Amino acid sequence: MSIGMIIIMMTYNLILTFGLSTKIIILFISSFPAVFIGCMLIEQLIVDHNVKKIHRIIVNPDDSRFKKTAIFTLLMVTGMCSCMTLYTSLLNFPNDGNFLHILLIHFARNYPAALISQFFIVGPLIKFIFRPSNKKTAQTELSKSC
């Protein structure tokens, strides 16, 4: 899921900054490793643990599955967008005198895009790929081939 969000958000930000050009392909490839490593560390060390804690406080066990999923997604996107905007702003604008201004502008433009991407593109795609019928089908095909 993180890889999908990284691809979408990096592409979104590069197009907003540089427009549609071949330059964004080179920038994407050159900056992907640093963004990917940072994203994985931030997710595992900071966001995931805290989101699960907050989610247990907010959501009741008898709430609907939709509500639980929606709140978890909202919390994850908020945490990851906040941390990743800070991380990428530090990577790209470390000595700028207007850092707070840049950080707030980037968060304001990234948060809606991240939320929409997660709810309507990456989330449904991951659910489709890993839905139970696909697992059973894949396991059946695997056992037939062995």
DRENSEZA-162286 format. One record per residue: residue number from 0; residue in one letter; x, y, z of N, C-alpha, C in turn. Coordinates in nm, 4 decimals. Layout:
<pts>
num	residu	n_x	n_y	n_z	ca_x	ca_y	ca_z	c_x	c_y	c_z
NUM	a	X	Y	Z	X	Y	Z	X	Y	Z
...
</pts>
This chain:
<pts>
num	residu	n_x	n_y	n_z	ca_x	ca_y	ca_z	c_x	c_y	c_z
0	m	0.0824	-0.1182	0.0000	0.0000	0.0000	0.0000	0.0876	0.1257	0.0000
1	s	0.1953	0.1202	0.0782	0.2832	0.2375	0.0860	0.3471	0.2686	-0.0492
2	i	0.3859	0.1657	-0.1218	0.4484	0.1886	-0.2529	0.3506	0.2589	-0.3457
3	g	0.2262	0.2160	-0.3449	0.1249	0.2808	-0.4283	0.1067	0.4267	-0.3921
4	m	0.1014	0.4544	-0.2628	0.0851	0.5934	-0.2197	0.2093	0.6768	-0.2525
5	i	0.3269	0.6174	-0.2384	0.4489	0.6909	-0.2725	0.4491	0.7264	-0.4206
6	i	0.4161	0.6303	-0.5054	0.4148	0.6550	-0.6500	0.3164	0.7658	-0.6852
7	i	0.1949	0.7572	-0.6309	0.0931	0.8580	-0.6619	0.1341	0.9952	-0.6097
8	m	0.1767	1.0021	-0.4843	0.2069	1.1325	-0.4247	0.3330	1.1951	-0.4833
9	m	0.4346	1.1136	-0.5132	0.5546	1.1695	-0.5759	0.5222	1.2224	-0.7148
10	t	0.4454	1.1456	-0.7906	0.4071	1.1899	-0.9250	0.3256	1.3182	-0.9172
11	y	0.2296	1.3215	-0.8261	0.1450	1.4399	-0.8059	0.2301	1.5629	-0.7747
12	n	0.3205	1.5492	-0.6786	0.4033	1.6637	-0.6390	0.5013	1.7060	-0.7468
13	l	0.5598	1.6101	-0.8157	0.6528	1.6460	-0.9237	0.5812	1.7150	-1.0389
14	i	0.4614	1.6694	-1.0736	0.3860	1.7350	-1.1804	0.3450	1.8753	-1.1379
15	l	0.3026	1.8926	-1.0126	0.2671	2.0266	-0.9650	0.3867	2.1210	-0.9686
16	t	0.5043	2.0686	-0.9359	0.6240	2.1529	-0.9295	0.6863	2.1778	-1.0658
17	f	0.6982	2.0732	-1.1492	0.7732	2.0847	-1.2740	0.6878	2.0709	-1.3997
18	g	0.5590	2.0396	-1.3851	0.4749	2.0173	-1.5017	0.5038	1.8815	-1.5632
19	l	0.4358	1.8540	-1.6721	0.4577	1.7274	-1.7427	0.5810	1.7404	-1.8312
20	s	0.6902	1.6824	-1.7861	0.8131	1.6862	-1.8640	0.8939	1.5603	-1.8352
21	t	0.9955	1.5396	-1.9150	1.0820	1.4236	-1.8925	1.1664	1.4408	-1.7657
22	k	1.1802	1.5644	-1.7203	1.2577	1.5918	-1.5995	1.1976	1.5205	-1.4782
23	i	1.0654	1.5061	-1.4742	1.0041	1.4423	-1.3571	1.0366	1.2940	-1.3492
24	i	1.0616	1.2301	-1.4626	1.0990	1.0885	-1.4618	1.2346	1.0716	-1.3940
25	i	1.3292	1.1561	-1.4304	1.4624	1.1507	-1.3712	1.4566	1.1836	-1.2216
26	l	1.3807	1.2864	-1.1853	1.3666	1.3235	-1.0444	1.2969	1.2133	-0.9646
27	f	1.1959	1.1517	-1.0240	1.1240	1.0431	-0.9575	1.2186	0.9278	-0.9267
28	i	1.2934	0.8848	-1.0273	1.3846	0.7713	-1.0104	1.4951	0.8040	-0.9105
29	s	1.5474	0.9259	-0.9161	1.6581	0.9608	-0.8265	1.6130	0.9814	-0.6816
30	s	1.4904	1.0267	-0.6594	1.4463	1.0523	-0.5226	1.3643	0.9390	-0.4617
31	f	1.3229	0.8414	-0.5422	1.2389	0.7326	-0.4917	1.3033	0.6551	-0.3765
32	p	1.4324	0.6153	-0.3848	1.4897	0.5385	-0.2728	1.4847	0.6116	-0.1389
33	a	1.5195	0.7387	-0.1362	1.5178	0.8146	-0.0104	1.3757	0.8292	0.0430
34	v	1.2811	0.8543	-0.0450	1.1417	0.8697	-0.0023	1.0864	0.7358	0.0448
35	f	1.1187	0.6283	-0.0262	1.0695	0.4957	0.0119	1.1228	0.4536	0.1493
36	i	1.2529	0.4692	0.1705	1.3129	0.4321	0.2989	1.2546	0.5172	0.4115
37	g	1.2442	0.6470	0.3874	1.1857	0.7357	0.4875	1.0418	0.6983	0.5190
38	c	0.9653	0.6666	0.4167	0.8258	0.6289	0.4351	0.8130	0.5016	0.5182
39	m	0.8930	0.4019	0.4866	0.8866	0.2758	0.5607	0.9243	0.2966	0.7080
40	l	1.0289	0.3738	0.7320	1.0711	0.3998	0.8699	0.9656	0.4799	0.9464
41	i	0.9139	0.5826	0.8841	0.8114	0.6658	0.9488	0.6870	0.5831	0.9794
42	e	0.6455	0.5026	0.8829	0.5254	0.4213	0.9039	0.5445	0.3217	1.0175
43	q	0.6563	0.2508	1.0163	0.6792	0.1461	1.1156	0.7145	0.2003	1.2542
44	l	0.7924	0.3077	1.2599	0.8418	0.3565	1.3882	0.7514	0.4601	1.4550
45	i	0.6753	0.5334	1.3762	0.5973	0.6434	1.4335	0.4470	0.6251	1.4129
46	v	0.4052	0.6186	1.2898	0.2635	0.6310	1.2581	0.1823	0.5071	1.2924
47	d	0.2244	0.3914	1.2498	0.1440	0.2697	1.2655	0.1076	0.2435	1.4115
48	h	0.2051	0.2483	1.4976	0.1829	0.2216	1.6404	0.0848	0.3232	1.7009
49	n	0.1060	0.4502	1.6717	0.0214	0.5553	1.7282	-0.1199	0.5527	1.6708
50	v	-0.1323	0.5245	1.5431	-0.2654	0.5163	1.4820	-0.3452	0.4024	1.5442
51	k	-0.2814	0.2892	1.5663	-0.3523	0.1764	1.6277	-0.3999	0.2109	1.7684
52	k	-0.3188	0.2830	1.8454	-0.3588	0.3261	1.9786	-0.4801	0.4195	1.9721
53	i	-0.4711	0.5198	1.8874	-0.5797	0.6174	1.8747	-0.7052	0.5495	1.8215
54	h	-0.6889	0.4590	1.7275	-0.8031	0.3877	1.6689	-0.8777	0.3086	1.7754
55	r	-0.8046	0.2420	1.8643	-0.8692	0.1653	1.9730	-0.9476	0.2563	2.0665
56	i	-0.9015	0.3791	2.0841	-0.9714	0.4747	2.1710	-1.0992	0.5263	2.1041
57	i	-1.0904	0.5579	1.9754	-1.2025	0.6202	1.9039	-1.3119	0.5207	1.8681
58	v	-1.2734	0.4035	1.8216	-1.3691	0.3083	1.7651	-1.4121	0.2064	1.8705
59	n	-1.5403	0.1794	1.8744	-1.5956	0.0767	1.9626	-1.5942	-0.0579	1.8908
60	p	-1.5793	-0.1680	1.9643	-1.5781	-0.3008	1.9005	-1.7066	-0.3333	1.8234
61	d	-1.8193	-0.2746	1.8638	-1.9453	-0.3050	1.7961	-1.9750	-0.2110	1.6791
62	d	-1.8840	-0.1194	1.6470	-1.9033	-0.0321	1.5306	-1.8951	-0.1129	1.4016
63	s	-1.9530	-0.0586	1.2961	-1.9525	-0.1291	1.1675	-1.8110	-0.1390	1.1119
64	r	-1.7922	-0.2378	1.0267	-1.6605	-0.2579	0.9649	-1.6230	-0.1376	0.8788
65	f	-1.7229	-0.0798	0.8107	-1.6989	0.0385	0.7282	-1.6468	0.1540	0.8133
66	k	-1.7110	0.1785	0.9278	-1.6687	0.2876	1.0154	-1.5276	0.2638	1.0672
67	k	-1.4981	0.1415	1.1088	-1.3640	0.1090	1.1586	-1.2589	0.1322	1.0507
68	t	-1.2888	0.0858	0.9289	-1.1941	0.1014	0.8179	-1.1773	0.2480	0.7803
69	a	-1.2873	0.3222	0.7742	-1.2807	0.4634	0.7354	-1.2007	0.5447	0.8368
70	i	-1.2238	0.5201	0.9647	-1.1505	0.5944	1.0681	-1.0029	0.5559	1.0675
71	f	-0.9737	0.4274	1.0513	-0.8337	0.3843	1.0455	-0.7631	0.4488	0.9265
72	t	-0.8289	0.4498	0.8108	-0.7702	0.5103	0.6908	-0.7487	0.6594	0.7105
73	l	-0.8459	0.7270	0.7681	-0.8338	0.8702	0.7935	-0.7166	0.8988	0.8878
74	l	-0.7029	0.8192	0.9928	-0.5919	0.8377	1.0863	-0.4570	0.8087	1.0206
75	m	-0.4495	0.7017	0.9424	-0.3231	0.6672	0.8748	-0.2823	0.7759	0.7753
76	v	-0.3775	0.8219	0.6960	-0.3457	0.9261	0.5972	-0.3028	1.0541	0.6679
77	t	-0.3708	1.0892	0.7761	-0.3333	1.2103	0.8495	-0.1918	1.1979	0.9062
78	g	-0.1629	1.0860	0.9690	-0.0293	1.0652	1.0261	0.0790	1.0595	0.9209
79	m	0.0554	0.9798	0.8167	0.1577	0.9644	0.7122	0.1759	1.0934	0.6331
80	c	0.0678	1.1615	0.6021	0.0794	1.2861	0.5255	0.1543	1.3917	0.6068
81	s	0.1241	1.4005	0.7359	0.1938	1.4970	0.8211	0.3431	1.4668	0.8265
82	c	0.3761	1.3433	0.8555	0.5174	1.3053	0.8693	0.5921	1.3093	0.7363
83	m	0.5300	1.2594	0.6309	0.5978	1.2573	0.5009	0.6133	1.3977	0.4434
84	t	0.5174	1.4859	0.4686	0.5324	1.6244	0.4238	0.6483	1.6902	0.4974
85	l	0.6594	1.6650	0.6268	0.7727	1.7180	0.7026	0.9040	1.6605	0.6503
86	y	0.9090	1.5285	0.6314	1.0305	1.4614	0.5848	1.0739	1.5120	0.4467
87	t	0.9818	1.5153	0.3518	1.0192	1.5586	0.2172	1.0496	1.7075	0.2116
88	s	0.9847	1.7862	0.2972	1.0180	1.9287	0.3028	1.1584	1.9491	0.3580
89	l	1.1948	1.8686	0.4577	1.3318	1.8763	0.5107	1.4343	1.8333	0.4060
90	l	1.3995	1.7336	0.3252	1.4906	1.6891	0.2191	1.5082	1.7956	0.1117
91	n	1.3991	1.8627	0.0764	1.4019	1.9536	-0.0385	1.4236	2.1000	-0.0027
92	f	1.3873	2.1427	0.1173	1.3979	2.2835	0.1554	1.4595	2.2995	0.2945
93	p	1.5769	2.2393	0.3210	1.6286	2.2371	0.4589	1.6702	2.3729	0.5148
94	n	1.7220	2.4633	0.4331	1.7755	2.5896	0.4839	1.6915	2.7098	0.4424
95	d	1.5729	2.6853	0.3961	1.4877	2.7949	0.3512	1.4327	2.8705	0.4717
96	g	1.4346	3.0007	0.4656	1.3845	3.0826	0.5755	1.2340	3.0745	0.5934
97	n	1.1627	3.0301	0.4930	1.0175	3.0197	0.4992	0.9739	2.8744	0.5168
98	f	1.0465	2.7980	0.5954	1.0202	2.6542	0.6060	0.8788	2.6237	0.6547
99	l	0.8333	2.6914	0.7584	0.6998	2.6659	0.8120	0.5928	2.6979	0.7075
100	h	0.6112	2.8059	0.6365	0.5180	2.8437	0.5299	0.5129	2.7359	0.4206
101	i	0.6303	2.6890	0.3780	0.6388	2.5840	0.2767	0.5754	2.4551	0.3277
102	l	0.6022	2.4208	0.4527	0.5464	2.2995	0.5125	0.3940	2.3041	0.5135
103	l	0.3366	2.4134	0.5541	0.1911	2.4260	0.5601	0.1273	2.4228	0.4212
104	i	0.1906	2.4875	0.3255	0.1383	2.4863	0.1882	0.1421	2.3449	0.1315
105	h	0.2536	2.2752	0.1512	0.2648	2.1392	0.0996	0.1666	2.0448	0.1676
106	f	0.1484	2.0604	0.2972	0.0508	1.9754	0.3667	-0.0902	2.0029	0.3145
107	a	-0.1234	2.1293	0.2957	-0.2579	2.1654	0.2477	-0.2851	2.1108	0.1080
108	r	-0.1839	2.1031	0.0241	-0.2077	2.0490	-0.1105	-0.1934	1.8971	-0.1150
109	n	-0.1162	1.8382	-0.0237	-0.0963	1.6931	-0.0241	-0.2079	1.6167	0.0459
110	y	-0.2622	1.6730	0.1535	-0.3596	1.5986	0.2332	-0.4845	1.5580	0.1529
111	p	-0.5483	1.6492	0.0818	-0.6659	1.6057	0.0038	-0.6298	1.5016	-0.1023
112	a	-0.5160	1.5197	-0.1677	-0.4743	1.4239	-0.2709	-0.4452	1.2871	-0.2096
113	a	-0.3813	1.2851	-0.0936	-0.3512	1.1583	-0.0268	-0.4792	1.0895	0.0190
114	l	-0.5714	1.1657	0.0728	-0.6974	1.1084	0.1204	-0.7786	1.0499	0.0051
115	i	-0.7890	1.1246	-0.1023	-0.8623	1.0767	-0.2208	-0.7927	0.9544	-0.2799
116	s	-0.6613	0.9594	-0.2901	-0.5859	0.8453	-0.3451	-0.6060	0.7205	-0.2620
117	q	-0.6013	0.7352	-0.1303	-0.6150	0.6195	-0.0424	-0.7565	0.5624	-0.0468
118	f	-0.8572	0.6488	-0.0391	-0.9955	0.6014	-0.0361	-1.0435	0.5451	-0.1704
119	f	-0.9989	0.6055	-0.2814	-1.0565	0.5702	-0.4105	-0.9646	0.4963	-0.5075
120	i	-0.8338	0.4941	-0.4813	-0.7428	0.4261	-0.5742	-0.6674	0.3135	-0.5038
121	v	-0.5797	0.3483	-0.4121	-0.4905	0.2489	-0.3511	-0.5664	0.1518	-0.2615
122	g	-0.6521	0.2032	-0.1751	-0.7281	0.1157	-0.0856	-0.8105	0.0118	-0.1607
123	p	-0.8968	0.0553	-0.2551	-0.9741	-0.0430	-0.3311	-0.8870	-0.1383	-0.4131
124	l	-0.7766	-0.0889	-0.4686	-0.6881	-0.1751	-0.5465	-0.6271	-0.2841	-0.4580
125	i	-0.5811	-0.2464	-0.3394	-0.5240	-0.3440	-0.2465	-0.6306	-0.4436	-0.2020
126	k	-0.7509	-0.3955	-0.1745	-0.8595	-0.4861	-0.1353	-0.8934	-0.5825	-0.2485
127	f	-0.8891	-0.5355	-0.3719	-0.9171	-0.6216	-0.4862	-0.8081	-0.7273	-0.5028
128	i	-0.6840	-0.6859	-0.4925	-0.5722	-0.7785	-0.5106	-0.5698	-0.8842	-0.4013
129	f	-0.5940	-0.8431	-0.2781	-0.5828	-0.9354	-0.1651	-0.7172	-0.9830	-0.1107
130	r	-0.8217	-0.9743	-0.1903	-0.9511	-1.0227	-0.1417	-0.9447	-1.1741	-0.1244
131	p	-1.0255	-1.2293	-0.0346	-1.0180	-1.3727	-0.0027	-1.0363	-1.4651	-0.1221
132	s	-1.1217	-1.4294	-0.2179	-1.1407	-1.5186	-0.3327	-1.0137	-1.5306	-0.4162
133	n	-0.9347	-1.4238	-0.4239	-0.8072	-1.4313	-0.4959	-0.7093	-1.5229	-0.4244
134	k	-0.7086	-1.5194	-0.2909	-0.6176	-1.6047	-0.2153	-0.6534	-1.7516	-0.2354
135	k	-0.7827	-1.7830	-0.2306	-0.8252	-1.9216	-0.2484	-0.7931	-1.9699	-0.3892
136	t	-0.8195	-1.8839	-0.4877	-0.7911	-1.9188	-0.6254	-0.6413	-1.9406	-0.6453
137	a	-0.5618	-1.8516	-0.5902	-0.4161	-1.8622	-0.6039	-0.3647	-1.9877	-0.5331
138	q	-0.4189	-2.0165	-0.4154	-0.3759	-2.1354	-0.3425	-0.4160	-2.2620	-0.4186
139	t	-0.5365	-2.2633	-0.4770	-0.5835	-2.3783	-0.5527	-0.4953	-2.4001	-0.6753
140	e	-0.4655	-2.2913	-0.7471	-0.3805	-2.3024	-0.8653	-0.2397	-2.3461	-0.8277
141	l	-0.1900	-2.2980	-0.7163	-0.0573	-2.3355	-0.6698	-0.0541	-2.4845	-0.6339
142	s	-0.1553	-2.5322	-0.5649	-0.1564	-2.6740	-0.5264	-0.1728	-2.7643	-0.6478
143	k	-0.2455	-2.7185	-0.7521	-0.2591	-2.7980	-0.8744	-0.1274	-2.8088	-0.9489
144	s	-0.0490	-2.6990	-0.9443	0.0761	-2.6996	-1.0186	0.1846	-2.7819	-0.9500
145	c	0.1710	-2.8054	-0.8208	0.2738	-2.8810	-0.7459	0.2558	-3.0253	-0.7593
</pts>
